């Protein structure tokens, strides 16, 4: 296969989003829109990617560099149209041999197969191939003027006649070229149009005039939907989630109420996992086989081992690693902690910055006091430990294998293996004193009523 350079255009301001955040950084499935486009380009075989952004778009450049450090960055200092934007990547395309694909950066549902729909046309001998689609409402889209399988021109909606606006086949978001054809034509684009801009789509007409073979591929409408405002962002998210739900169920996962489960772009789930209603997965989640995620759990940046049971109402985050057969019950939060096989924390606990061994029991109401207002310290709990209910473990602290801590204890010192630790005040009983307290309370209440 010919080497592929993809030029992603993301220099627009995205004003319709009404947001301080650049449009292409709004997430779909937990990944910025521009990240989806870059991933699709890589999936299609792009060994080089150029990103063209505007002068105030350093956040976009930084975000993309974190996702894909090999992307080359170029700036369009003045907004003069898509043709002008693509030309800014000249340092890459001037020497490139193979294919060049130019893609718009605001299409979060793109897949590698959408690139292949036009790249395959180049493989078949065409010089230029443009991706099209047939929307339910073509208003606003550039129309394909065709002659059989030949693409004659793309007419922007503002420049189209009434007859051309009746055409249902429209321009999508990927234009593919043989590299030498792109180089020959890119500087020939003019500004004779309603906007007075350099339209990238004018390359179709120029290629035909030059006697080049120009064709097109077709993609499903959902795959090539662009995002320009919040309602389109919400629709893209809905389509993404529906696709992910179908895919995970096909892979052997049970969703008790599919429409209430939300996935991230990188969620990995093994076979025979059961997910109850109202579960949200953020980025960075890997779940092994035969796991049960009960209702109303929020999980991100976490690994969950085989056979584990989570929730309901659990929150797992921040680099948590759960071994096999771990049980975390209702209202348990785990952050940046490793929990060994067979360990249980059934109720109302916070386990942060901890390392917990195997077959340990964490009693209800236990918290690791990991933060002193400035620093975060680690709690280490060994194997086969029993932590009594309502315990506060003040880090840094180490509780040895087989140790017990008494319920209600505040543990501030290391506990040796097999020791019992009691960190609470001694109980004192005062016979007959309860009625006096009750009388005092009733008198106080009566005094308030006067």
KOLNUTI-805470 format. One record per residue (C-alpha): residue in three letters; x, y, z. Coordinates in Angstrom, 2 decimals. Layout:
! KOLNUTI-805470
+------+---------+---------+---------+
! rest !      c1 !      c2 !      c3 !
+------+---------+---------+---------+
!  ala !       X !       Y !       Z !
...
+------+---------+---------+---------+
! end
This chain:
! KOLNUTI-805470
+------+---------+---------+---------+
! rest !      c1 !      c2 !      c3 !
+------+---------+---------+---------+
!  unk !    0.00 !    0.00 !    0.00 !
!  unk !    1.23 !    3.52 !   -0.82 !
!  unk !    2.43 !    5.67 !    2.06 !
!  unk !   -0.29 !    7.94 !    3.36 !
!  unk !    0.00 !   11.51 !    4.60 !
!  unk !   -3.16 !   12.81 !    6.27 !
!  unk !   -3.64 !   16.55 !    6.66 !
!  unk !   -6.20 !   17.36 !    9.35 !
!  unk !   -7.79 !   20.81 !    9.14 !
!  unk !   -8.72 !   22.31 !   12.51 !
!  unk !   -8.11 !   26.05 !   12.11 !
!  unk !  -11.76 !   27.12 !   12.45 !
!  unk !  -12.92 !   29.00 !   15.53 !
!  unk !  -16.08 !   26.94 !   16.15 !
!  unk !  -18.04 !   29.96 !   17.34 !
!  unk !  -21.38 !   28.14 !   17.24 !
!  unk !  -20.27 !   26.00 !   20.18 !
!  unk !  -20.44 !   29.14 !   22.36 !
!  unk !  -17.50 !   27.83 !   24.36 !
!  unk !  -14.10 !   28.94 !   25.64 !
!  unk !  -12.93 !   25.42 !   24.78 !
!  unk !  -11.99 !   24.97 !   21.10 !
!  unk !  -14.65 !   23.00 !   19.24 !
!  unk !  -12.43 !   20.05 !   18.35 !
!  unk !  -11.45 !   19.57 !   22.01 !
!  unk !  -14.99 !   18.86 !   23.12 !
!  unk !  -15.11 !   15.16 !   24.00 !
!  unk !  -17.17 !   12.37 !   22.48 !
!  unk !  -16.83 !    9.11 !   24.35 !
!  unk !  -14.24 !   10.75 !   26.61 !
!  unk !  -11.88 !   11.58 !   23.72 !
!  unk !  -11.57 !   15.02 !   22.08 !
!  unk !  -13.18 !   15.17 !   18.65 !
!  unk !   -9.79 !   15.81 !   17.04 !
!  unk !   -8.47 !   12.68 !   18.74 !
!  unk !  -11.10 !   10.56 !   17.01 !
!  unk !  -10.07 !   11.98 !   13.63 !
!  unk !   -6.37 !   11.32 !   14.27 !
!  unk !   -7.12 !    7.75 !   15.41 !
!  unk !   -9.16 !    7.10 !   12.26 !
!  unk !   -6.29 !    8.39 !   10.13 !
!  unk !   -3.86 !    6.05 !   11.87 !
!  unk !   -6.31 !    3.18 !   11.53 !
!  unk !   -6.40 !    3.83 !    7.77 !
!  unk !   -2.61 !    3.49 !    7.61 !
!  unk !   -1.38 !    7.08 !    7.88 !
!  unk !    2.33 !    7.01 !    8.64 !
!  unk !    2.41 !   10.83 !    8.63 !
!  unk !   -0.17 !   13.25 !   10.04 !
!  unk !   -0.14 !   17.04 !    9.69 !
!  unk !   -2.46 !   19.14 !   11.85 !
!  unk !   -3.33 !   22.65 !   10.69 !
!  unk !   -4.64 !   24.96 !   13.41 !
!  unk !   -5.17 !   28.68 !   13.97 !
!  unk !   -2.86 !   31.10 !   15.80 !
!  unk !   -4.78 !   30.87 !   19.10 !
!  unk !   -5.03 !   27.10 !   19.09 !
!  unk !   -2.13 !   26.06 !   21.30 !
!  unk !   -4.54 !   23.99 !   23.48 !
!  unk !   -5.44 !   21.94 !   20.41 !
!  unk !   -1.80 !   21.39 !   19.52 !
!  unk !   -0.96 !   20.39 !   23.09 !
!  unk !   -3.88 !   17.99 !   23.36 !
!  unk !   -3.08 !   16.26 !   20.07 !
!  unk !    0.60 !   15.98 !   20.96 !
!  unk !   -0.36 !   14.16 !   24.15 !
!  unk !   -2.50 !   11.74 !   22.17 !
!  unk !   -0.10 !   11.26 !   19.25 !
!  unk !    3.39 !   12.71 !   19.66 !
!  unk !    4.30 !   12.08 !   16.00 !
!  unk !    1.76 !   14.55 !   14.60 !
!  unk !    3.39 !   17.53 !   12.85 !
!  unk !    1.85 !   20.95 !   13.52 !
!  unk !    1.26 !   23.80 !   11.08 !
!  unk !   -0.45 !   27.17 !   11.57 !
!  unk !   -2.88 !   29.01 !    9.35 !
!  unk !   -2.25 !   32.56 !   10.53 !
!  unk !   -5.16 !   34.03 !    8.57 !
!  unk !   -8.52 !   32.36 !    7.85 !
!  unk !   -8.59 !   32.22 !    4.06 !
!  unk !  -10.38 !   28.95 !    3.44 !
!  unk !   -9.76 !   25.21 !    3.45 !
!  unk !   -7.50 !   25.24 !    0.39 !
!  unk !   -5.25 !   27.82 !    2.01 !
!  unk !   -5.26 !   25.81 !    5.25 !
!  unk !   -4.17 !   22.58 !    3.55 !
!  unk !   -1.36 !   24.44 !    1.78 !
!  unk !    0.22 !   25.29 !    5.16 !
!  unk !    1.45 !   21.68 !    5.44 !
!  unk !    3.72 !   22.16 !    2.43 !
!  unk !    6.84 !   21.17 !    4.37 !
!  unk !    5.41 !   17.65 !    4.58 !
!  unk !    3.59 !   17.21 !    1.28 !
!  unk !    6.30 !   18.73 !   -0.94 !
!  unk !    8.50 !   15.66 !   -0.52 !
!  unk !    5.82 !   13.05 !    0.14 !
!  unk !    5.47 !   10.10 !   -2.21 !
!  unk !    2.24 !    8.14 !   -2.18 !
!  unk !   -1.21 !    9.38 !   -1.21 !
!  unk !   -2.42 !   12.52 !    0.55 !
!  unk !   -5.74 !   12.64 !    2.37 !
!  unk !   -7.14 !   15.93 !    3.60 !
!  unk !   -9.76 !   15.57 !    6.34 !
!  unk !  -11.77 !   18.04 !    8.39 !
!  unk !  -11.09 !   17.82 !   12.12 !
!  unk !  -14.64 !   18.07 !   13.50 !
!  unk !  -15.93 !   14.57 !   12.63 !
!  unk !  -15.79 !   12.43 !   15.78 !
!  unk !  -17.39 !    9.28 !   14.33 !
!  unk !  -14.91 !    8.77 !   11.50 !
!  unk !  -13.36 !    5.33 !   11.10 !
!  unk !  -10.48 !    3.99 !    9.14 !
!  unk !  -12.88 !    2.30 !    6.75 !
!  unk !  -14.14 !    5.74 !    5.70 !
!  unk !  -10.64 !    6.67 !    4.55 !
!  unk !  -10.38 !    3.36 !    2.73 !
!  unk !  -13.55 !    4.17 !    0.77 !
!  unk !  -11.54 !    6.79 !   -1.15 !
!  unk !   -8.03 !    5.35 !   -0.84 !
!  unk !   -9.22 !    2.16 !   -2.52 !
!  unk !  -10.24 !    4.31 !   -5.50 !
!  unk !   -6.69 !    5.58 !   -5.74 !
!  unk !   -5.45 !    1.99 !   -5.55 !
!  unk !   -7.76 !    1.25 !   -8.49 !
!  unk !   -6.04 !    3.87 !  -10.62 !
!  unk !   -7.88 !    7.13 !   -9.98 !
!  unk !   -5.90 !   10.30 !   -9.29 !
!  unk !   -8.41 !   11.98 !   -6.98 !
!  unk !  -11.23 !   10.52 !   -4.87 !
!  unk !  -13.62 !   12.43 !   -2.61 !
!  unk !  -15.79 !   10.95 !    0.14 !
!  unk !  -19.51 !   11.59 !   -0.23 !
!  unk !  -22.70 !   10.72 !    1.64 !
!  unk !  -26.44 !   11.05 !    1.20 !
!  unk !  -27.91 !   13.02 !    4.12 !
!  unk !  -31.59 !   13.13 !    4.94 !
!  unk !  -31.34 !   16.91 !    4.61 !
!  unk !  -28.61 !   18.13 !    2.23 !
!  unk !  -29.08 !   21.81 !    3.09 !
!  unk !  -25.73 !   23.51 !    3.59 !
!  unk !  -23.59 !   20.76 !    2.10 !
!  unk !  -21.55 !   20.92 !   -1.07 !
!  unk !  -23.19 !   18.86 !   -3.86 !
!  unk !  -21.45 !   16.26 !   -6.01 !
!  unk !  -21.81 !   16.97 !   -9.71 !
!  unk !  -21.24 !   13.55 !  -11.29 !
!  unk !  -21.22 !   11.74 !  -14.59 !
!  unk !  -21.68 !    8.09 !  -13.74 !
!  unk !  -18.76 !    7.14 !  -11.47 !
!  unk !  -16.87 !   10.25 !  -12.43 !
!  unk !  -16.94 !   13.30 !  -10.15 !
!  unk !  -16.99 !   16.50 !  -12.20 !
!  unk !  -17.17 !   19.13 !   -9.46 !
!  unk !  -18.29 !   19.92 !   -5.92 !
!  unk !  -20.60 !   22.90 !   -5.75 !
!  unk !  -20.83 !   24.63 !   -2.38 !
!  unk !  -24.41 !   25.20 !   -1.26 !
!  unk !  -24.11 !   29.00 !   -1.43 !
!  unk !  -22.85 !   28.79 !   -5.00 !
!  unk !  -25.20 !   26.04 !   -6.23 !
!  unk !  -28.13 !   26.54 !   -8.58 !
!  unk !  -31.61 !   25.31 !   -7.67 !
!  unk !  -31.11 !   22.24 !   -9.83 !
!  unk !  -27.78 !   21.48 !   -8.16 !
!  unk !  -29.28 !   21.94 !   -4.70 !
!  unk !  -31.73 !   19.15 !   -5.57 !
!  unk !  -28.83 !   16.68 !   -5.74 !
!  unk !  -28.77 !   14.29 !   -2.77 !
!  unk !  -25.12 !   13.16 !   -2.93 !
!  unk !  -23.04 !   15.56 !   -0.87 !
!  unk !  -19.47 !   16.24 !    0.12 !
!  unk !  -18.44 !   14.57 !    3.34 !
!  unk !  -15.07 !   15.22 !    4.95 !
!  unk !  -12.17 !   13.38 !    3.23 !
!  unk !  -10.43 !   14.30 !   -0.02 !
!  unk !   -7.72 !   11.92 !   -1.26 !
!  unk !   -5.08 !   12.54 !   -3.93 !
!  unk !   -2.04 !   11.06 !   -5.47 !
!  unk !    0.71 !   13.20 !   -3.96 !
!  unk !    2.02 !   14.54 !   -7.26 !
!  unk !   -1.49 !   15.55 !   -8.36 !
!  unk !   -2.10 !   17.39 !   -5.08 !
!  unk !    1.20 !   19.27 !   -5.42 !
!  unk !    0.46 !   20.26 !   -9.02 !
!  unk !   -3.01 !   21.63 !   -8.24 !
!  unk !   -3.00 !   23.10 !   -4.72 !
!  unk !   -1.59 !   26.47 !   -5.80 !
!  unk !   -4.08 !   26.79 !   -8.66 !
!  unk !   -7.09 !   27.29 !   -6.38 !
!  unk !   -8.70 !   30.72 !   -6.77 !
!  unk !  -11.21 !   32.79 !   -4.80 !
!  unk !  -14.00 !   33.24 !   -7.37 !
!  unk !  -16.85 !   32.23 !   -5.05 !
!  unk !  -19.46 !   33.71 !   -2.71 !
!  unk !  -17.09 !   33.66 !    0.27 !
!  unk !  -13.99 !   34.92 !   -1.53 !
!  unk !  -12.02 !   32.02 !   -0.04 !
!  unk !   -9.74 !   29.26 !   -1.31 !
!  unk !  -12.03 !   26.22 !   -1.43 !
!  unk !  -10.25 !   22.89 !   -1.20 !
!  unk !  -13.14 !   21.34 !   -3.11 !
!  unk !  -12.14 !   23.39 !   -6.19 !
!  unk !   -9.39 !   20.82 !   -6.66 !
!  unk !  -12.01 !   18.52 !   -8.18 !
!  unk !  -12.73 !   20.86 !  -11.07 !
!  unk !   -9.02 !   21.64 !  -11.52 !
!  unk !   -8.20 !   17.93 !  -11.63 !
!  unk !  -10.84 !   17.33 !  -14.28 !
!  unk !   -9.55 !   20.25 !  -16.34 !
!  unk !   -6.07 !   18.73 !  -16.13 !
!  unk !   -7.41 !   15.43 !  -17.46 !
!  unk !   -7.06 !   13.54 !  -14.19 !
!  unk !   -9.28 !   10.63 !  -13.17 !
!  unk !  -11.60 !   11.87 !  -10.43 !
!  unk !  -13.99 !    9.58 !   -8.55 !
!  unk !  -15.73 !    9.30 !   -5.23 !
!  unk !  -16.57 !    6.91 !   -2.41 !
!  unk !  -19.65 !    6.89 !   -0.21 !
!  unk !  -19.92 !    6.63 !    3.59 !
!  unk !  -22.87 !    6.19 !    5.97 !
!  unk !  -24.29 !    9.51 !    7.15 !
!  unk !  -23.60 !    8.84 !   10.83 !
!  unk !  -19.92 !    8.12 !   10.22 !
!  unk !  -19.28 !   11.51 !    8.64 !
!  unk !  -21.44 !   13.78 !   10.74 !
!  unk !  -19.70 !   16.99 !   11.72 !
!  unk !  -20.08 !   18.85 !   15.00 !
!  unk !  -20.72 !   22.58 !   14.94 !
!  unk !  -22.91 !   23.18 !   17.99 !
!  unk !  -23.97 !   21.58 !   21.28 !
!  unk !  -26.95 !   19.76 !   19.84 !
!  unk !  -24.78 !   18.09 !   17.20 !
!  unk !  -22.27 !   17.23 !   19.92 !
!  unk !  -25.03 !   15.53 !   21.90 !
!  unk !  -26.19 !   13.63 !   18.80 !
!  unk !  -22.63 !   12.46 !   18.09 !
!  unk !  -22.31 !   11.24 !   21.68 !
!  unk !  -25.61 !    9.37 !   21.41 !
!  unk !  -24.54 !    7.64 !   18.19 !
!  unk !  -21.14 !    6.80 !   19.65 !
!  unk !  -22.69 !    5.28 !   22.77 !
!  unk !  -25.23 !    3.27 !   20.82 !
!  unk !  -22.49 !    1.84 !   18.61 !
!  unk !  -20.36 !    0.92 !   21.63 !
!  unk !  -23.27 !   -0.75 !   23.39 !
!  unk !  -23.98 !   -2.90 !   20.38 !
!  unk !  -20.32 !   -3.82 !   20.01 !
!  unk !  -19.83 !   -4.85 !   23.64 !
!  unk !  -22.99 !   -6.95 !   23.64 !
!  unk !  -21.84 !   -8.69 !   20.47 !
!  unk !  -18.54 !   -9.45 !   22.22 !
!  unk !  -20.28 !  -11.34 !   25.04 !
!  unk !  -21.17 !   -8.67 !   27.60 !
!  unk !  -24.60 !   -8.47 !   29.24 !
!  unk !  -26.10 !   -4.98 !   29.62 !
!  unk !  -29.20 !   -5.11 !   31.82 !
!  unk !  -30.36 !   -1.72 !   30.53 !
!  unk !  -28.18 !   -0.82 !   27.53 !
!  unk !  -29.35 !    2.76 !   27.10 !
!  unk !  -28.31 !    3.71 !   30.64 !
!  unk !  -24.71 !    2.45 !   30.36 !
!  unk !  -22.11 !    4.92 !   29.05 !
!  unk !  -18.73 !    3.90 !   27.66 !
!  unk !  -15.47 !    5.65 !   26.88 !
!  unk !  -13.63 !    5.34 !   23.59 !
!  unk !  -11.06 !    2.99 !   25.11 !
!  unk !  -13.17 !    0.86 !   27.48 !
!  unk !  -12.03 !   -2.78 !   27.40 !
!  unk !  -14.45 !   -5.42 !   28.73 !
!  unk !  -14.00 !   -9.19 !   28.80 !
!  unk !  -16.56 !  -11.89 !   28.11 !
!  unk !  -19.38 !  -12.77 !   30.49 !
!  unk !  -19.29 !   -9.43 !   32.25 !
!  unk !  -22.69 !   -8.25 !   33.51 !
!  unk !  -23.33 !   -4.53 !   33.78 !
!  unk !  -26.38 !   -3.28 !   35.63 !
!  unk !  -28.23 !    0.00 !   34.86 !
!  unk !  -26.76 !    3.50 !   35.18 !
!  unk !  -23.07 !    2.64 !   35.02 !
!  unk !  -20.58 !    5.18 !   33.59 !
!  unk !  -17.11 !    4.27 !   32.31 !
!  unk !  -14.58 !    7.06 !   31.93 !
!  unk !  -11.30 !    6.72 !   30.03 !
!  unk !   -8.75 !    4.06 !   30.91 !
!  unk !  -10.93 !    1.17 !   32.10 !
!  unk !  -10.00 !   -2.49 !   31.60 !
!  unk !  -12.33 !   -5.17 !   32.94 !
!  unk !  -11.48 !   -8.87 !   32.89 !
!  unk !  -13.96 !  -11.72 !   32.36 !
!  unk !  -16.82 !  -12.76 !   34.64 !
!  unk !  -17.06 !   -9.42 !   36.44 !
!  unk !  -20.31 !   -7.99 !   37.77 !
!  unk !  -20.76 !   -4.21 !   37.83 !
!  unk !  -23.91 !   -3.37 !   39.75 !
!  unk !  -26.04 !   -0.26 !   39.34 !
!  unk !  -24.90 !    3.37 !   39.63 !
!  unk !  -21.15 !    2.79 !   39.53 !
!  unk !  -18.70 !    5.38 !   38.16 !
!  unk !  -15.41 !    3.86 !   36.97 !
!  unk !  -12.44 !    5.48 !   35.26 !
!  unk !   -8.69 !    4.87 !   34.94 !
!  unk !   -8.99 !    1.46 !   36.59 !
!  unk !   -8.23 !   -2.22 !   36.07 !
!  unk !  -10.70 !   -4.76 !   37.48 !
!  unk !   -9.68 !   -8.39 !   37.80 !
!  unk !  -11.55 !  -11.52 !   36.79 !
!  unk !  -14.50 !  -12.59 !   38.87 !
!  unk !  -14.77 !   -9.33 !   40.81 !
!  unk !  -18.04 !   -7.79 !   41.98 !
!  unk !  -18.41 !   -4.01 !   42.11 !
!  unk !  -21.18 !   -1.86 !   43.55 !
!  unk !  -23.87 !   -0.73 !   43.59 !
!  unk !  -22.93 !    2.95 !   43.99 !
!  unk !  -19.16 !    2.39 !   43.88 !
!  unk !  -16.62 !    4.84 !   42.50 !
!  unk !  -13.32 !    3.48 !   41.18 !
!  unk !  -10.76 !    5.94 !   39.79 !
!  unk !   -7.28 !    7.38 !   39.61 !
!  unk !   -5.19 !    4.35 !   38.66 !
!  unk !   -6.98 !    1.79 !   40.84 !
!  unk !   -5.94 !   -1.84 !   40.26 !
!  unk !   -8.24 !   -4.56 !   41.54 !
!  unk !   -7.11 !   -8.16 !   41.51 !
!  unk !   -9.30 !  -11.22 !   40.85 !
!  unk !  -12.38 !  -11.89 !   42.97 !
!  unk !  -12.34 !   -8.51 !   44.70 !
!  unk !  -15.66 !   -7.37 !   46.14 !
!  unk !  -16.43 !   -3.68 !   46.55 !
!  unk !  -19.92 !   -2.93 !   47.81 !
!  unk !  -22.20 !    0.07 !   48.09 !
!  unk !  -20.68 !    3.53 !   48.48 !
!  unk !  -17.07 !    2.33 !   48.36 !
!  unk !  -14.57 !    4.65 !   46.67 !
!  unk !  -11.13 !    3.50 !   45.54 !
!  unk !   -8.48 !    5.90 !   44.26 !
!  unk !   -4.88 !    5.11 !   43.23 !
!  unk !   -4.86 !    1.86 !   45.15 !
!  unk !   -3.93 !   -1.76 !   44.51 !
!  unk !   -6.26 !   -4.35 !   45.99 !
!  unk !   -5.25 !   -8.00 !   46.09 !
!  unk !   -7.22 !  -11.07 !   45.10 !
!  unk !  -10.22 !  -11.99 !   47.21 !
!  unk !  -10.20 !   -8.82 !   49.30 !
!  unk !  -13.56 !   -7.35 !   50.33 !
!  unk !  -14.75 !   -3.86 !   51.19 !
!  unk !  -18.50 !   -4.20 !   51.51 !
!  unk !  -19.79 !   -0.82 !   52.63 !
!  unk !  -19.16 !    2.89 !   52.95 !
!  unk !  -15.37 !    3.05 !   52.68 !
!  unk !  -12.72 !    5.27 !   51.10 !
!  unk !   -9.49 !    3.58 !   50.06 !
!  unk !   -7.04 !    6.11 !   48.63 !
!  unk !   -3.30 !    5.76 !   48.01 !
!  unk !   -3.33 !    2.28 !   49.48 !
!  unk !   -1.83 !   -1.11 !   48.80 !
!  unk !   -3.98 !   -3.92 !   50.14 !
!  unk !   -3.07 !   -7.59 !   50.09 !
!  unk !   -5.11 !  -10.72 !   49.40 !
!  unk !   -8.15 !  -12.01 !   51.30 !
!  unk !   -8.31 !   -8.97 !   53.54 !
!  unk !  -11.59 !   -7.65 !   54.95 !
!  unk !  -12.19 !   -3.91 !   55.09 !
!  unk !  -14.97 !   -3.10 !   57.56 !
!  unk !  -17.79 !   -0.66 !   56.91 !
!  unk !  -16.91 !    3.01 !   57.29 !
!  unk !  -13.15 !    2.50 !   56.93 !
!  unk !  -11.13 !    5.36 !   55.49 !
!  unk !   -7.47 !    5.71 !   54.61 !
!  unk !   -6.51 !    9.19 !   55.78 !
!  unk !   -4.07 !    9.80 !   52.95 !
!  unk !   -3.94 !   13.62 !   52.80 !
!  unk !   -2.53 !   15.97 !   55.43 !
!  unk !   -3.48 !   19.15 !   53.58 !
!  unk !   -0.20 !   19.25 !   51.67 !
!  unk !    1.07 !   15.72 !   51.00 !
!  unk !   -0.50 !   12.37 !   50.21 !
!  unk !    0.92 !    9.31 !   51.92 !
!  unk !    0.46 !    5.59 !   51.49 !
!  unk !   -1.36 !    3.00 !   53.55 !
!  unk !   -0.11 !   -0.59 !   53.26 !
!  unk !   -2.35 !   -3.42 !   54.45 !
!  unk !   -1.11 !   -7.00 !   54.24 !
!  unk !   -2.76 !  -10.34 !   53.47 !
!  unk !   -5.57 !  -11.81 !   55.58 !
!  unk !   -6.01 !   -8.62 !   57.59 !
!  unk !   -9.27 !   -7.76 !   59.36 !
!  unk !  -10.00 !   -4.03 !   59.54 !
!  unk !  -12.85 !   -3.40 !   61.97 !
!  unk !  -15.72 !   -1.13 !   61.06 !
!  unk !  -15.40 !    2.66 !   61.32 !
!  unk !  -11.59 !    2.60 !   61.31 !
!  unk !   -9.43 !    5.56 !   60.33 !
!  unk !   -6.02 !    4.53 !   59.03 !
!  unk !   -3.76 !    7.59 !   59.18 !
!  unk !   -1.08 !    7.37 !   56.49 !
!  unk !    1.74 !    6.64 !   56.29 !
!  unk !    0.99 !    3.40 !   58.10 !
!  unk !    1.68 !   -0.30 !   57.57 !
!  unk !   -0.60 !   -3.05 !   58.83 !
!  unk !    1.06 !   -6.47 !   58.79 !
!  unk !   -0.27 !   -9.80 !   57.51 !
!  unk !   -2.98 !  -11.36 !   59.64 !
!  unk !   -3.42 !   -8.33 !   61.90 !
!  unk !   -6.71 !   -7.12 !   63.39 !
!  unk !   -7.77 !   -3.56 !   64.07 !
!  unk !  -10.62 !   -3.01 !   66.50 !
!  unk !  -13.80 !   -1.28 !   65.33 !
!  unk !  -13.77 !    2.47 !   65.78 !
!  unk !   -9.98 !    2.67 !   65.98 !
!  unk !   -7.79 !    5.49 !   64.74 !
!  unk !   -4.58 !    3.77 !   63.63 !
!  unk !   -1.59 !    6.10 !   63.56 !
!  unk !    1.27 !    3.63 !   64.05 !
!  unk !    2.37 !    0.50 !   62.21 !
!  unk !    0.66 !   -2.72 !   63.30 !
!  unk !    2.85 !   -5.85 !   63.38 !
!  unk !    1.73 !   -9.07 !   61.71 !
!  unk !   -0.91 !  -11.01 !   63.68 !
!  unk !   -1.28 !   -8.19 !   66.23 !
!  unk !   -4.53 !   -6.67 !   67.49 !
!  unk !   -4.51 !   -2.87 !   67.37 !
!  unk !   -6.88 !   -0.79 !   69.48 !
!  unk !   -6.80 !    2.93 !   68.83 !
!  unk !   -9.87 !    4.21 !   70.66 !
!  unk !  -10.77 !    5.71 !   74.05 !
!  unk !  -11.67 !    3.26 !   76.83 !
!  unk !  -15.42 !    2.97 !   77.35 !
!  unk !  -16.86 !    4.16 !   80.70 !
!  unk !  -20.42 !    3.36 !   81.88 !
!  unk !  -22.28 !    5.60 !   84.37 !
!  unk !  -25.26 !    3.69 !   85.84 !
!  unk !  -28.53 !    5.64 !   86.03 !
!  unk !  -27.15 !    8.66 !   84.26 !
!  unk !  -29.23 !    8.34 !   81.06 !
!  unk !  -32.52 !    9.64 !   82.64 !
!  unk !  -30.68 !   12.74 !   83.84 !
!  unk !  -29.49 !   13.46 !   80.30 !
!  unk !  -32.99 !   12.89 !   78.99 !
!  unk !  -34.51 !   15.28 !   81.56 !
!  unk !  -31.92 !   17.90 !   80.73 !
!  unk !  -32.71 !   17.60 !   77.01 !
!  unk !  -36.48 !   17.86 !   77.59 !
!  unk !  -36.01 !   20.92 !   79.75 !
!  unk !  -33.92 !   22.56 !   77.01 !
!  unk !  -36.60 !   21.80 !   74.44 !
!  unk !  -39.32 !   23.19 !   76.68 !
!  unk !  -37.31 !   26.37 !   77.23 !
!  unk !  -37.05 !   26.91 !   73.49 !
!  unk !  -40.80 !   26.68 !   73.16 !
!  unk !  -41.52 !   29.59 !   75.51 !
+------+---------+---------+---------+
! end
